[in-house]
Amino acid sequence: MQEEADLIDRDDQQKFLASADFLANHGLPKLISSMQTAATEVLKAKQLRDFFNTAILHETIMQILDMFLSMGSPHHWVDCLMPEDPRLYKLAKTSSDETNPTEFTKFDQLMVETREVLSSAEFSNVVELSLKAVAKALVEEKGFQSGGGNLTNGMPLARLLPRIAQICPTLVEEPSKNQFIQIIQSVPEVGLFFTLLYSNMSAS
């Protein structure tokens, strides 16, 4: 029995290692593609000569985020963060081979519970608040406020786009240096959500 348990644990470990690079190899490319589609849809109504100030840029960013979140099925963006729900595959295989049902492992259970958290209304609310905080910080970036005009006074979209291209890499800097992650961490609702989540995990 101990050898069997060790074998199951090793199998779960292999599954975890196989899924560890999911975000980099599959999730992020899908996320970027979907975000590009949302941005294209919103910006196609804009002209390069259109004048943008801080308020208009913030409104445009929020429109792009709303478009992204509303694309496809509800919580479709969760598929960018983690592999498909293992229950779908397991249940399909079990129903097609009832003489040899597929075992639902501890790793599968962990993935199911993680997906349930990410798909919850509470987490969606945290995501929305975090995106709003990042959007607000982004339009206040000093890169928008220097050299050849600034957003406070306004500038044409044609002049604004190169500045956006320069600032965007800061969104994906490593966590220890990423000011936007620090901003998200400072949102009270984010801290409360994870405090309650970990409390529930400890109690279960």
ChimeraX attribute file (.defattr): number of C-alpha atoms within 10 A of each C-alpha:
attribute: neighborCount
match mode: 1-to-1
recipient: residues
	/A:1	6
	/A:2	7
	/A:3	8
	/A:4	9
	/A:5	10
	/A:6	11
	/A:7	12
	/A:8	15
	/A:9	15
	/A:10	12
	/A:11	14
	/A:12	16
	/A:13	13
	/A:14	13
	/A:15	13
	/A:16	14
	/A:17	11
	/A:18	10
	/A:19	13
	/A:20	13
	/A:21	12
	/A:22	15
	/A:23	17
	/A:24	12
	/A:25	11
	/A:26	15
	/A:27	19
	/A:28	14
	/A:29	13
	/A:30	17
	/A:31	18
	/A:32	12
	/A:33	12
	/A:34	19
	/A:35	18
	/A:36	14
	/A:37	16
	/A:38	20
	/A:39	18
	/A:40	13
	/A:41	15
	/A:42	16
	/A:43	15
	/A:44	8
	/A:45	7
	/A:46	13
	/A:47	11
	/A:48	13
	/A:49	11
	/A:50	11
	/A:51	18
	/A:52	22
	/A:53	19
	/A:54	20
	/A:55	13
	/A:56	14
	/A:57	20
	/A:58	19
	/A:59	14
	/A:60	18
	/A:61	20
	/A:62	17
	/A:63	17
	/A:64	21
	/A:65	19
	/A:66	13
	/A:67	17
	/A:68	20
	/A:69	19
	/A:70	14
	/A:71	15
	/A:72	10
	/A:73	8
	/A:74	10
	/A:75	17
	/A:76	14
	/A:77	20
	/A:78	16
	/A:79	17
	/A:80	20
	/A:81	18
	/A:82	19
	/A:83	16
	/A:84	14
	/A:85	17
	/A:86	15
	/A:87	14
	/A:88	9
	/A:89	11
	/A:90	15
	/A:91	15
	/A:92	12
	/A:93	14
	/A:94	14
	/A:95	12
	/A:96	10
	/A:97	11
	/A:98	9
	/A:99	8
	/A:100	10
	/A:101	14
	/A:102	15
	/A:103	10
	/A:104	12
	/A:105	13
	/A:106	12
	/A:107	18
	/A:108	18
	/A:109	14
	/A:110	11
	/A:111	19
	/A:112	16
	/A:113	13
	/A:114	13
	/A:115	20
	/A:116	14
	/A:117	14
	/A:118	19
	/A:119	16
	/A:120	11
	/A:121	12
	/A:122	13
	/A:123	17
	/A:124	15
	/A:125	14
	/A:126	20
	/A:127	16
	/A:128	15
	/A:129	17
	/A:130	21
	/A:131	17
	/A:132	17
	/A:133	16
	/A:134	19
	/A:135	19
	/A:136	18
	/A:137	15
	/A:138	22
	/A:139	21
	/A:140	15
	/A:141	13
	/A:142	13
	/A:143	15
	/A:144	23
	/A:145	17
	/A:146	11
	/A:147	8
	/A:148	8
	/A:149	14
	/A:150	17
	/A:151	23
	/A:152	14
	/A:153	11
	/A:154	19
	/A:155	19
	/A:156	16
	/A:157	17
	/A:158	14
	/A:159	15
	/A:160	20
	/A:161	12
	/A:162	10
	/A:163	14
	/A:164	15
	/A:165	9
	/A:166	11
	/A:167	15
	/A:168	11
	/A:169	9
	/A:170	13
	/A:171	14
	/A:172	12
	/A:173	13
	/A:174	10
	/A:175	11
	/A:176	8
	/A:177	11
	/A:178	13
	/A:179	17
	/A:180	21
	/A:181	17
	/A:182	13
	/A:183	13
	/A:184	20
	/A:185	13
	/A:186	13
	/A:187	14
	/A:188	11
	/A:189	18
	/A:190	18
	/A:191	14
	/A:192	11
	/A:193	15
	/A:194	13
	/A:195	12
	/A:196	11
	/A:197	12
	/A:198	11
	/A:199	11
	/A:200	10
	/A:201	9
	/A:202	8
	/A:203	6
	/A:204	6
